[in-house]
Amino acid sequence: MSQDSNDKSELNNVVSAADLIDVQPGGVVSRTIVKKKTGTVTVFAFDVEEGLSEHSTPFDALVLSLDGEAEISISGKPHRLRTGDILKLPAGQPHAVKAITPFKMLLIMIRE
């Protein structure tokens, strides 16, 4: 499910990144807030025990934990993130996300 908004006017002011998206019961929600050829910025919200299955991308990405707690594995190695933590997802390395508590994160993908 995606909350990709055509009206991004609220982003012209200071906002709480965690308030840009709500956790949905039993689901994973995403909202792209910047989309350019050179990269994207997307906020995600995961309910408890929800996540993204293992996958890889040809681009580096940076995860900023906005709220809650999750485990992100990179090439099978688990990393526990709590509010305020940052983790780099290297290009070409498989990674997966699983929420331990309701969890929100900001994903910055750099394509160039």
C-alpha positions in Angstrom: 0.0 0.0 0.0 1.4 3.4 -0.9 0.5 6.9 0.4 2.4 8.6 -2.4 1.0 12.1 -2.3 0.7 14.5 -5.2 0.3 17.4 -2.7 3.7 17.8 -1.1 3.0 21.4 0.1 3.4 20.4 3.7 7.0 19.5 2.9 7.7 23.2 2.2 7.6 23.7 6.0 9.4 22.0 8.9 7.6 18.7 9.6 8.3 15.7 11.7 9.4 12.9 9.3 7.7 10.3 11.5 4.4 12.2 11.1 4.5 11.9 7.3 3.2 8.3 7.5 1.0 6.2 9.8 1.4 2.5 10.7 -1.4 0.5 9.3 -2.6 -2.6 11.2 -1.1 -5.8 9.7 0.7 -3.9 6.9 3.6 -2.1 5.3 3.0 1.4 4.0 5.3 3.7 1.9 5.2 7.3 0.8 7.7 8.7 -1.7 8.5 12.3 -0.8 11.3 13.0 -3.3 11.6 11.3 -6.7 14.4 12.3 -9.0 16.6 10.5 -11.6 19.5 10.7 -9.2 17.6 9.1 -6.3 14.5 8.9 -4.1 13.5 9.6 -0.5 10.7 7.4 0.8 9.2 7.0 4.3 8.0 3.5 5.3 5.8 2.3 8.2 5.6 -1.3 9.3 3.3 -2.9 11.8 4.8 -5.4 14.3 6.2 -8.5 12.6 5.7 -7.0 9.1 8.6 -6.3 6.8 10.2 -6.5 3.4 11.6 -9.9 2.1 15.2 -10.2 1.2 16.1 -8.3 -2.0 19.0 -6.3 -3.4 19.3 -3.2 -5.5 22.1 -1.9 -7.7 22.3 1.3 -5.6 23.4 2.3 -2.2 20.7 3.3 0.3 20.7 4.9 3.7 18.1 4.0 6.3 17.2 6.4 9.1 15.0 4.9 11.9 12.3 7.4 12.7 10.3 5.5 15.3 10.2 2.1 16.9 12.5 -0.9 16.5 13.4 -3.2 13.6 15.9 -5.8 12.5 17.5 -5.2 9.1 19.7 -8.0 7.8 22.5 -7.3 5.2 23.9 -10.4 3.5 22.5 -12.5 6.4 24.0 -10.3 9.2 21.3 -8.8 11.5 21.4 -5.2 12.6 19.0 -3.9 15.2 17.8 -0.3 14.6 16.1 1.9 17.2 14.8 5.4 16.9 17.5 7.7 15.5 19.8 5.0 14.2 21.3 5.1 10.7 22.3 2.1 8.6 23.9 2.0 5.1 22.5 -0.7 2.7 25.4 -1.3 0.2 24.6 -1.8 -3.4 24.3 -5.4 -4.6 24.1 -6.9 -1.1 20.8 -8.6 -0.2 18.9 -7.0 2.7 15.6 -7.5 4.5 13.5 -5.6 7.0 11.4 -7.0 9.9 9.6 -4.8 12.5 10.1 -5.7 16.1 7.7 -3.0 17.2 5.6 -0.6 15.0 8.4 0.9 13.0 8.9 3.9 10.7 12.0 4.6 8.6 13.2 7.1 6.0 15.0 5.5 3.1 17.3 7.6 0.9 18.3 5.8 -2.3 21.2 7.3 -4.3 21.3 6.3 -8.0 24.2 8.3 -9.1 
